[in-house]
Amino acid sequence: MNQVLKERVLEYIESIKAQNLPVEKTWWQHPPPVYYDTKDYATNYDKPIDTSEPAIFKKPKKEWLIISVMVVVTSVLIYLLSKKDFSFLQLLLLSVLLLLVLPRLLDNKAMIRISQDEIWLYKEDKEIPWEHVVLTHIKEVREEDLSYFFVIHYYDEEYDYFNKTEIELKGMVEPAVLSATIEAFRRSPKDGKSAA
């Protein structure tokens, strides 16, 4: 990284820190989001992280929804077989449930992939090399429920600007696990050995 880019990175980090300062709130409003550096968050996780293979975090499956669709499909099939009467509408309903709804519920695609060389996020659909990662945070949002987001600030070499992306972690991974994984891969040697 050249000296000019290093200076730009430092300026960017200072601007982010200023943005993340909480704004004064009145008593009836929700508190502002709180940002934790992944290094700080990772201290709450004491299990070893295997960095010999990429870590992949996937979209959570909705088991209860899958079971509900299967119960509906089974009920409709039993009803149709007992009546021995298949109408076009009934076949269309079964087709929609089996061909459109069920595959979407079963799809638990990768959302975050972390390797020794880069981080890949589904929202960006590109690999972000570690040398371009500027900051990584866990954002804690307290509204009706407590929500956690992974926030990454990185330098986009192709367009020569800094970018920010965030992904909600609900059901995908615990913030401490993700933070520990990020920090383990960030400091892991590039020869494929495991880091604790």
C-alpha contacts under 8 A as a table, 3 or more apart, distances in Angstrom:
res1	aa1	res2	aa2	distance
1	M	5	L	6.39
1	M	6	K	6.56
2	N	5	L	5.45
2	N	6	K	6.29
3	Q	6	K	4.99
3	Q	7	E	6.28
4	V	7	E	5.20
4	V	8	R	6.31
5	L	8	R	4.94
5	L	9	V	6.10
6	K	9	V	5.05
6	K	10	L	6.31
7	E	10	L	5.13
7	E	11	E	6.26
8	R	11	E	5.08
8	R	12	Y	6.07
9	V	12	Y	5.01
9	V	13	I	6.15
9	V	134	V	7.01
10	L	13	I	5.10
10	L	14	E	6.30
11	E	14	E	5.17
11	E	15	S	6.26
12	Y	15	S	5.09
12	Y	16	I	6.22
12	Y	162	F	7.81
13	I	16	I	5.11
13	I	17	K	6.23
13	I	134	V	7.47
13	I	135	L	7.52
14	E	17	K	5.15
14	E	18	A	6.30
15	S	18	A	5.12
15	S	19	Q	6.25
16	I	19	Q	5.00
16	I	20	N	6.20
17	K	20	N	5.24
17	K	21	L	6.66
18	A	21	L	5.59
20	N	34	V	7.55
20	N	35	Y	6.81
22	P	32	P	5.93
22	P	33	P	7.44
22	P	34	V	7.47
23	V	32	P	6.81
25	K	29	Q	6.36
25	K	30	H	7.64
25	K	31	P	6.59
25	K	32	P	7.58
26	T	29	Q	5.77
27	W	30	H	7.90
30	H	142	R	6.77
30	H	143	E	5.69
31	P	141	V	7.97
31	P	142	R	6.48
31	P	143	E	7.52
32	P	141	V	7.12
32	P	142	R	7.59
33	P	139	K	6.40
33	P	140	E	5.52
33	P	141	V	4.66
33	P	142	R	6.85
34	V	139	K	5.70
34	V	140	E	5.14
34	V	141	V	6.68
35	Y	137	H	6.11
35	Y	138	I	5.76
35	Y	139	K	4.56
35	Y	140	E	6.33
36	Y	40	D	6.59
36	Y	41	Y	6.46
36	Y	137	H	5.36
36	Y	138	I	5.16
36	Y	139	K	6.40
36	Y	140	E	7.89
37	D	40	D	5.36
37	D	41	Y	6.37
37	D	135	L	7.75
37	D	136	T	6.16
37	D	137	H	4.51
37	D	138	I	6.38
38	T	41	Y	4.87
38	T	42	A	5.81
38	T	136	T	5.89
38	T	137	H	5.18
38	T	138	I	6.23
38	T	179	S	4.71
38	T	180	A	7.35
38	T	182	I	7.44
38	T	183	E	7.11
39	K	42	A	5.21
39	K	43	T	6.81
39	K	179	S	6.79
39	K	180	A	7.54
39	K	183	E	6.39
40	D	43	T	5.62
40	D	44	N	7.88
41	Y	44	N	5.92
41	Y	45	Y	7.86
41	Y	138	I	7.63
41	Y	175	P	7.46
41	Y	176	A	5.68
41	Y	179	S	6.02
41	Y	180	A	7.52
42	A	45	Y	5.45
42	A	176	A	5.39
42	A	177	V	7.24
42	A	178	L	7.97
42	A	179	S	4.89
42	A	180	A	4.35
42	A	183	E	7.19
43	T	46	D	7.12
43	T	176	A	7.95
43	T	180	A	7.51
44	N	176	A	6.26
45	Y	176	A	5.80
45	Y	177	V	6.58
45	Y	180	A	6.39
47	K	196	A	7.71
48	P	195	A	7.32
48	P	196	A	4.52
49	I	180	A	7.39
49	I	181	T	6.19
49	I	184	A	6.50
49	I	194	S	7.50
49	I	195	A	6.42
49	I	196	A	5.56
50	D	53	E	7.03
50	D	194	S	5.20
50	D	195	A	6.26
50	D	196	A	7.21
51	T	54	P	6.62
51	T	55	A	7.58
51	T	115	S	7.36
51	T	116	Q	7.09
51	T	184	A	7.01
51	T	185	F	6.02
51	T	188	S	6.93
51	T	192	G	6.92
51	T	193	K	6.82
51	T	194	S	4.85
51	T	195	A	5.99
52	S	192	G	4.77
52	S	193	K	5.52
52	S	194	S	5.23
53	E	115	S	6.94
53	E	192	G	7.59
54	P	113	R	6.59
54	P	114	I	5.46
54	P	115	S	4.37
54	P	116	Q	7.25
55	A	113	R	5.66
55	A	114	I	5.14
55	A	115	S	6.48
55	A	181	T	7.63
56	I	110	A	6.44
56	I	111	M	7.59
56	I	112	I	5.86
56	I	113	R	4.47
56	I	114	I	6.49
57	F	110	A	5.83
57	F	111	M	5.84
57	F	112	I	5.18
57	F	113	R	6.37
57	F	172	M	6.45
57	F	173	V	6.85
58	K	108	N	5.87
58	K	109	K	5.53
58	K	110	A	4.16
58	K	111	M	5.14
58	K	112	I	6.92
58	K	172	M	6.10
59	K	108	N	4.87
59	K	109	K	5.72
59	K	110	A	6.24
59	K	111	M	6.04
59	K	171	G	7.63
59	K	172	M	5.64
60	P	108	N	6.19
60	P	171	G	5.57
60	P	172	M	5.33
61	K	105	L	6.92
61	K	106	L	6.78
61	K	107	D	7.60
61	K	108	N	5.99
62	K	65	L	5.43
62	K	66	I	6.36
62	K	105	L	6.71
63	E	66	I	5.07
63	E	67	I	6.12
64	W	67	I	5.13
64	W	68	S	6.13
65	L	68	S	4.99
65	L	69	V	6.25
65	L	105	L	7.49
66	I	69	V	5.24
66	I	70	M	6.21
66	I	102	L	6.86
66	I	105	L	6.31
66	I	106	L	7.49
67	I	70	M	5.07
67	I	71	V	6.10
68	S	71	V	5.12
68	S	72	V	6.26
69	V	72	V	5.12
69	V	73	V	6.12
69	V	97	L	7.06
69	V	102	L	7.14
70	M	73	V	5.05
70	M	74	T	5.98
71	V	74	T	5.09
71	V	75	S	5.97
72	V	75	S	5.09
72	V	76	V	6.10
73	V	76	V	5.21
73	V	77	L	6.10
73	V	94	L	6.47
73	V	97	L	7.15
73	V	98	L	7.80
74	T	77	L	5.08
74	T	78	I	6.10
75	S	78	I	5.19
75	S	79	Y	6.09
76	V	79	Y	5.07
76	V	80	L	6.03
76	V	94	L	7.71
77	L	80	L	5.06
77	L	81	L	6.01
78	I	81	L	5.16
78	I	82	S	6.08
79	Y	82	S	5.22
79	Y	83	K	6.22
80	L	83	K	5.19
80	L	84	K	5.74
80	L	85	D	5.99
80	L	86	F	6.26
81	L	84	K	4.92
81	L	85	D	7.31
86	F	90	Q	6.44
86	F	91	L	6.80
87	S	90	Q	5.36
87	S	91	L	6.38
88	F	91	L	5.17
88	F	92	L	6.04
89	L	92	L	5.00
89	L	93	L	6.22
90	Q	93	L	5.13
90	Q	94	L	6.32
91	L	94	L	5.14
91	L	95	S	6.03
92	L	95	S	5.01
92	L	96	V	6.11
93	L	96	V	5.22
93	L	97	L	6.24
94	L	97	L	5.15
94	L	98	L	6.00
95	S	98	L	5.18
95	S	99	L	5.55
95	S	100	L	7.57
96	V	99	L	5.39
96	V	100	L	5.18
96	V	101	V	6.48
97	L	100	L	5.84
97	L	101	V	4.96
97	L	102	L	6.04
98	L	101	V	6.29
98	L	102	L	5.42
98	L	103	P	7.39
99	L	102	L	6.46
99	L	103	P	6.52
100	L	103	P	6.04
100	L	104	R	6.70
101	V	104	R	5.48
101	V	105	L	6.44
102	L	105	L	5.11
102	L	106	L	6.20
103	P	106	L	5.07
103	P	107	D	6.15
104	R	107	D	5.23
105	L	108	N	7.71
110	A	113	R	7.07
110	A	122	Y	7.16
111	M	121	L	5.89
111	M	122	Y	5.06
111	M	123	K	7.91
112	I	119	I	7.29
112	I	120	W	5.76
112	I	121	L	4.82
112	I	122	Y	6.49
113	R	119	I	5.82
113	R	120	W	5.04
113	R	121	L	6.63
114	I	118	E	6.21
114	I	119	I	4.59
114	I	120	W	6.41
114	I	181	T	7.93
114	I	182	I	7.13
114	I	185	F	7.29
115	S	118	E	5.41
115	S	119	I	6.30
115	S	185	F	6.48
116	Q	185	F	5.41
116	Q	186	R	7.02
116	Q	188	S	6.74
116	Q	189	P	7.64
116	Q	190	K	6.14
116	Q	192	G	7.76
117	D	129	P	5.82
117	D	130	W	6.10
117	D	190	K	7.53
118	E	127	E	5.89
118	E	128	I	5.18
118	E	129	P	4.12
118	E	130	W	5.17
119	I	127	E	5.70
119	I	128	I	5.16
119	I	129	P	6.50
119	I	130	W	7.14
120	W	124	E	7.60
120	W	125	D	6.69
120	W	126	K	5.78
120	W	127	E	4.59
120	W	128	I	6.13
121	L	124	E	5.49
121	L	125	D	5.75
121	L	126	K	6.75
121	L	127	E	7.41
122	Y	125	D	4.80
122	Y	126	K	7.71
123	K	165	T	7.69
123	K	167	I	7.95
124	E	165	T	7.76
128	I	132	H	6.52
128	I	133	V	6.93
128	I	154	Y	7.49
129	P	132	H	5.45
129	P	133	V	6.75
130	W	133	V	5.16
130	W	186	R	6.93
131	E	134	V	7.91
132	H	154	Y	5.44
132	H	155	Y	5.01
132	H	156	D	7.25
132	H	157	E	7.94
133	V	136	T	7.58
133	V	152	I	7.33
133	V	153	H	6.30
133	V	154	Y	4.39
133	V	155	Y	6.51
134	V	152	I	7.65
134	V	153	H	5.43
134	V	154	Y	4.94
134	V	155	Y	6.88
135	L	152	I	5.85
135	L	153	H	5.04
135	L	154	Y	6.89
136	T	150	F	7.43
136	T	151	V	5.74
136	T	152	I	4.55
136	T	153	H	6.36
137	H	150	F	6.02
137	H	151	V	5.00
137	H	152	I	6.39
138	I	148	Y	6.61
138	I	149	F	5.65
138	I	150	F	4.90
138	I	151	V	6.04
138	I	175	P	6.75
138	I	179	S	7.73
139	K	148	Y	5.57
139	K	149	F	4.95
139	K	150	F	6.33
139	K	151	V	6.73
140	E	146	L	7.07
140	E	147	S	5.90
140	E	148	Y	4.80
140	E	149	F	6.65
141	V	146	L	5.80
141	V	147	S	5.12
141	V	148	Y	6.29
142	R	145	D	6.10
142	R	146	L	4.73
142	R	147	S	6.54
143	E	146	L	6.32
143	E	147	S	7.99
147	S	168	E	7.52
147	S	169	L	7.71
147	S	170	K	6.92
148	Y	168	E	6.03
148	Y	169	L	5.67
148	Y	170	K	6.84
148	Y	175	P	6.98
149	F	166	E	6.18
149	F	167	I	5.32
149	F	168	E	4.25
149	F	169	L	5.39
150	F	166	E	5.31
150	F	167	I	5.22
150	F	168	E	6.39
150	F	169	L	6.73
150	F	175	P	7.81
151	V	164	K	7.04
151	V	165	T	5.76
151	V	166	E	4.25
151	V	167	I	6.69
152	I	164	K	5.67
152	I	165	T	5.51
152	I	166	E	6.35
153	H	162	F	6.98
153	H	163	N	5.69
153	H	164	K	4.42
153	H	165	T	6.68
154	Y	162	F	5.65
154	Y	163	N	5.45
154	Y	164	K	6.45
155	Y	160	D	7.11
155	Y	161	Y	5.91
155	Y	162	F	4.44
155	Y	163	N	6.20
156	D	159	Y	5.77
156	D	160	D	5.54
156	D	161	Y	5.45
156	D	162	F	5.83
156	D	163	N	6.62
157	E	160	D	4.79
157	E	161	Y	7.01
169	L	172	M	5.24
169	L	173	V	5.88
169	L	174	E	7.15
169	L	175	P	7.35
170	K	173	V	7.13
171	G	174	E	7.79
173	V	177	V	6.79
173	V	178	L	6.52
174	E	177	V	5.33
174	E	178	L	6.35
175	P	178	L	5.20
175	P	179	S	6.01
176	A	179	S	5.08
176	A	180	A	6.03
177	V	180	A	5.19
177	V	181	T	6.09
178	L	181	T	5.05
178	L	182	I	6.12
179	S	182	I	5.14
179	S	183	E	6.19
180	A	183	E	5.20
180	A	184	A	5.99
181	T	184	A	5.09
181	T	185	F	6.17
182	I	185	F	5.33
182	I	186	R	5.94
183	E	186	R	4.92
183	E	187	R	6.26
184	A	187	R	5.52
184	A	188	S	5.82
184	A	195	A	6.23
184	A	196	A	6.92
185	F	188	S	4.91
185	F	195	A	7.78
188	S	193	K	7.64
188	S	194	S	7.33
188	S	195	A	5.76
189	P	192	G	6.72
189	P	193	K	6.68
189	P	195	A	7.88
190	K	193	K	7.64
